[in-house]
């Protein structure tokens, strides 16, 4: 009696899809970081110029 076992492995296409998804997620994370940095820069500028939610009255 012959026993045949077959295993399916990830094809190159499957790995490509995974890599593309990972790159998309990484791009979204980088975009969020850049937006956050831009917002922080705006807040710092507002504080330095005394325009914004936190007034710099100490000079």
C-alpha positions in Angstrom: 0.0 0.0 0.0 1.4 3.4 -1.0 1.0 6.4 1.2 1.2 9.7 -0.6 1.8 12.8 1.4 1.7 16.2 -0.2 2.4 19.5 1.6 1.6 22.9 0.2 4.2 25.5 0.6 3.9 29.2 0.2 4.4 30.1 -3.4 6.5 33.0 -4.5 3.2 34.8 -5.3 2.0 34.4 -1.7 5.2 35.7 -0.3 5.0 38.7 -2.7 1.5 39.4 -1.4 2.8 39.3 2.2 5.7 41.6 1.4 3.4 44.1 -0.3 1.0 44.1 2.6 3.9 44.6 5.0 5.2 47.5 2.9 1.7 49.1 2.8 1.4 48.9 6.6 4.9 50.3 7.0 4.1 53.2 4.6 0.9 54.0 6.6 2.9 54.0 9.9 5.5 56.3 8.4 2.8 58.6 7.2 1.3 58.7 10.7 4.7 59.5 12.2 5.3 62.3 9.8 1.9 63.8 10.4 2.5 63.6 14.2 5.9 65.3 13.7 4.3 68.0 11.6 1.7 68.6 14.3 4.3 68.8 17.0 6.3 71.3 14.9 3.2 73.5 14.6 2.6 73.3 18.3 6.2 74.2 19.1 6.1 77.2 16.7 2.8 78.4 18.2 4.4 78.2 21.7 7.5 80.0 20.6 5.5 82.8 19.0 3.0 83.0 21.8 0.1 82.0 19.5 -1.7 78.9 20.4 -3.2 77.0 23.3 -0.1 77.4 25.5 1.1 81.0 25.7 4.8 81.5 26.3 4.7 84.4 28.8 8.0 83.8 30.4 9.9 85.1 27.3 
